[in-house]
Amino acid sequence: MNFPAKQMKPMVFAIIAAFALGALLTAPADAARKDWPKRITIGGGPLQGTIQFQALGWSSVLNKVLKLNSSVESTAGATVNARLISQGRQDFGFGTSSSISDAAYHGRGFAKGKRYKNLRIMSPVDSSGVQFWTPAKSPIMKAEDIQGRRLNISRPGSGVDRFGRNLMKVVGLKPSQVTNVGHGQANRMMQDGILDVAATIGAPPHPAVASITSQLPFRVFGLGHGKWAEMMLAKYPFYVKTAIVGGMYKGNPKPVKTIGQTNWLGSGAHVPNDLVYEVVKATFANKKDLVLAHRSWEALDISKMTKANIPVHPGAIRYYKEKGIKLPESAMMAK
């Protein structure tokens, strides 16, 4: 199409103006990305644990939506992630109320008085539940029956390990033997008859529990809502009573009463604000894709941020302000 010369000048100016406007609109984002790490590390968990599956799905979504180069590192779990994030050796990591909020940031429990001050919260993930599983033929029907039995509490230093040892101290549980092996190995040991029961803390369906119950008759039970649960709640107020839906695991049709805690996505204070903002935004905007990766993402709920009790990353604060979420004062400022 040919245009008269008189029309050319206005068109040229319009095109130039359009490009200039586009440059103004895109420049801040491009400039911000220059500060983003070339490779982003995400702390997951044990290979057959819930956290690892959640992290892999989350990383995949972020890489697709934001064009990031993120990778998931398998770790012993939330307690290790808290330390690595605070040291700047991880950018993001999955954690729990006990590992991030209570122990690491405030210097309690495993932190032994050393506060991990560089920890920040980005968003909630789900709520986890304490779960035990044992062969269906086992006489172990409830948590109290673990007395004098062989119990596995996952890897040393993991959140499960810490929970198990705290449980033994608080309620006086005395297994005949305590082992620290991964969930996959624990399943094999129970099949071989050299282990009686295994424990974990995670959002159901926990991969290791779902795997074994789908193949063999196994019983799943929780801590219950009785005396032991009350004793743990009194000692560790970050725990709450919860229940696993009946039928979550094959051969276990009844609801499982137990205690659990909120799981969080943590980040380091060193991570750029714009990156965290975009990551949190992408997380909530792509919930459907995350659920496809692991069903536990169904519990992603922005309202849980009103319960945050350690500082939220400034980039995340920007997002929650835009969404009208009022954060508690304890979440707004690093101490």
Rosetta blueprint (number, residue, H / E / L):
1 M L
2 N L
3 F L
4 P L
5 A H
6 K H
7 Q H
8 M H
9 K H
10 P H
11 M H
12 V H
13 F H
14 A H
15 I H
16 I H
17 A H
18 A H
19 F H
20 A H
21 L H
22 G H
23 A H
24 L H
25 L H
26 T H
27 A H
28 P H
29 A H
30 D H
31 A H
32 A H
33 R H
34 K L
35 D L
36 W L
37 P L
38 K L
39 R L
40 I E
41 T E
42 I E
43 G E
44 G L
45 G L
46 P L
47 L L
48 Q L
49 G L
50 T H
51 I H
52 Q H
53 F H
54 Q H
55 A H
56 L H
57 G H
58 W H
59 S H
60 S H
61 V H
62 L H
63 N H
64 K H
65 V H
66 L H
67 K L
68 L L
69 N L
70 S E
71 S E
72 V E
73 E E
74 S L
75 T L
76 A L
77 G L
78 A H
79 T H
80 V H
81 N H
82 A H
83 R H
84 L H
85 I H
86 S H
87 Q L
88 G L
89 R L
90 Q L
91 D L
92 F E
93 G E
94 F E
95 G E
96 T E
97 S H
98 S H
99 S H
100 I H
101 S H
102 D H
103 A H
104 A H
105 Y H
106 H L
107 G L
108 R L
109 G H
110 F H
111 A H
112 K L
113 G L
114 K L
115 R L
116 Y L
117 K L
118 N L
119 L E
120 R E
121 I E
122 M E
123 S E
124 P E
125 V E
126 D E
127 S E
128 S E
129 G E
130 V E
131 Q E
132 F E
133 W E
134 T E
135 P E
136 A L
137 K L
138 S L
139 P L
140 I L
141 M L
142 K L
143 A H
144 E H
145 D H
146 I H
147 Q L
148 G L
149 R L
150 R E
151 L E
152 N E
153 I L
154 S L
155 R L
156 P L
157 G L
158 S L
159 G H
160 V H
161 D H
162 R H
163 F H
164 G H
165 R H
166 N H
167 L H
168 M H
169 K H
170 V H
171 V H
172 G L
173 L L
174 K L
175 P L
176 S L
177 Q E
178 V E
179 T E
180 N L
181 V L
182 G L
183 H H
184 G H
185 Q H
186 A H
187 N H
188 R H
189 M H
190 M H
191 Q H
192 D L
193 G L
194 I L
195 L L
196 D L
197 V E
198 A E
199 A E
200 T E
201 I E
202 G E
203 A L
204 P L
205 P L
206 H L
207 P H
208 A H
209 V H
210 A H
211 S H
212 I H
213 T H
214 S H
215 Q H
216 L L
217 P L
218 F E
219 R E
220 V E
221 F E
222 G L
223 L L
224 G L
225 H L
226 G L
227 K H
228 W H
229 A H
230 E H
231 M H
232 M H
233 L H
234 A H
235 K H
236 Y L
237 P L
238 F L
239 Y L
240 V E
241 K E
242 T E
243 A E
244 I E
245 V L
246 G L
247 G L
248 M L
249 Y E
250 K L
251 G L
252 N E
253 P L
254 K L
255 P L
256 V E
257 K E
258 T E
259 I E
260 G E
261 Q E
262 T E
263 N E
264 W E
265 L E
266 G E
267 S E
268 G E
269 A L
270 H L
271 V L
272 P L
273 N H
274 D H
275 L H
276 V H
277 Y H
278 E H
279 V H
280 V H
281 K H
282 A H
283 T H
284 F H
285 A H
286 N L
287 K H
288 K H
289 D H
290 L H
291 V H
292 L H
293 A H
294 H L
295 R H
296 S H
297 W H
298 E H
299 A H
300 L L
301 D L
302 I H
303 S H
304 K H
305 M H
306 T H
307 K H
308 A L
309 N L
310 I L
311 P L
312 V E
313 H L
314 P H
315 G H
316 A H
317 I H
318 R H
319 Y H
320 Y H
321 K H
322 E H
323 K L
324 G L
325 I L
326 K L
327 L L
328 P L
329 E H
330 S H
331 A H
332 M L
333 M L
334 A L
335 K L
